[in-house]
Amino acid sequence: PHETPQQWAVRIRAPLQELLSKRKYSLYHVYCLFDSFEQVESKTYYINDELYEDHF
């Protein structure tokens, strides 16, 4: 099921505000945020502390 940008914004607003208020965010959190919108065309992951990407 696809959601509109507005629906996505409503869904992630509370978790995002919590992360930002605690100042506990990272590149991983930013990636997950955008991946939750289901329009990310690559997958990023870590192996032995090195960042890799698979492009779809």
C-alpha positions in Angstrom: 0.0 0.0 0.0 1.4 3.4 -1.0 0.9 6.5 1.1 0.9 10.1 0.1 3.6 12.4 1.3 1.2 13.9 3.8 0.3 10.5 5.2 4.0 9.7 5.5 4.7 13.0 7.3 1.9 12.4 9.8 3.2 8.8 10.5 6.8 9.8 11.1 6.3 13.1 12.9 6.1 11.8 16.5 9.1 9.3 16.2 11.2 12.0 14.4 10.4 14.6 17.1 11.4 12.2 19.8 14.7 11.4 18.1 15.5 15.0 17.6 14.6 16.1 21.1 16.9 13.4 22.6 19.6 14.3 20.0 20.0 10.6 19.3 20.1 10.3 15.6 22.6 9.1 13.0 23.0 8.4 9.3 21.2 5.2 10.0 18.2 7.0 11.4 18.1 9.4 8.5 18.3 6.5 6.0 15.5 4.6 7.8 13.3 7.7 7.8 13.6 8.1 4.0 13.4 4.3 3.5 10.1 4.3 5.4 8.7 6.4 2.5 9.4 3.4 0.2 10.9 5.6 -2.5 14.6 4.8 -1.8 16.1 3.2 -4.8 19.2 1.8 -3.1 19.8 -0.2 0.1 22.6 0.8 2.4 24.1 -1.6 4.9 27.2 -2.1 7.0 29.7 -5.0 6.9 32.6 -4.9 9.3 31.9 -1.2 10.0 32.1 -0.4 6.3 29.2 1.2 4.4 27.9 -0.5 1.3 25.0 0.3 -1.1 23.0 -1.9 -3.4 21.3 0.0 -6.2 18.0 -1.4 -7.5 
